[in-house]
Amino acid sequence: MVTKTFQTDTALEALLVEQAILLARNLQSEGEAAPHGQVLARLESVVLQQGREFQRLALQAAIQTRADAVDLPDASKKGG
């Protein structure tokens, strides 16, 4: 096992690092478990399925991060 320490500056970065590690682990275990002659097909399936999920999570988290940073006017201060 290779031990590395990652420092992230944002929750978005932390999420993406976690998801990348999960994807790598799933690729490794699927590759080891795949029968001879099916390794490429199985790994492509993992990349397509989990890659899309990775992208969806990244986009969702980035949008939420941006939404959280937007300073919306306080509705209670409206009116007059």
N, C-alpha and C positions, 0 to 999 in steps of 0.2 A: 504494500500500500504506500502510495505517495502522499505525504502530508503537506498541505499548503495552507496558508492563512490568507484570507482575502479580506480586504477592508473596503467597504462600500461607503459612499458618501450620502446615499439616499435610499429610501425604502424601495424605489424602483430598481436601483442597481442590485440591491440585496435579493429582490424577487427574481431578477433575471439570472443572477449567479446560481441561486438555488435551482431554478428550472433547468439551466444548462447542465448542472451536475446530475440532476435526475434523468435528463435525456441521455447523457453519456452512460450512466449506469444501466439504463434500460437497453441501450444499444449493445453494450457489452454482454449483458446476460442473455439477450435474445440471440446474439451472434454465437454465443457458446452453446445455447440450447438447440439451435436450428440444425436439422438433419443435413447431411452432406448433399450439396446440390441446391439447397434452399436458403443458404445464408444471405445472398444478395437480395432476394425477394423479401425475406423477413426483415432485413435491416432497412430496406427502402420503405416498407410498410410502417415501421416504427418512426422513421424520419418524417414521412408524409403526415401521419396522424399526429404525432407529438410535436412536430415542427409547426403545424398549423395551430395547435393549442398554445405552444410557446409564443407564437406571434400574436395570437388573440389576447393572451394574458399581458404581454408587453404593451400592446396598444391600449388595452383597457386601463392598465396601471398608469401609463403615460398621460392618457386623457384625464384620469382622476387626479393625478398629481397637478396637472395644469388647472383643472377646475377648482381644486382646493386652494391654489395660489391666487386665483382671481379674486380681487377685492370687490365684492358685490355691494351696491349701496344698501344701506339698512332701510327696509320698508317702513319702519316706525318713524323715520326722520322725514318722510315725505309728507306733503300736505302743507297746510299752512295756517 
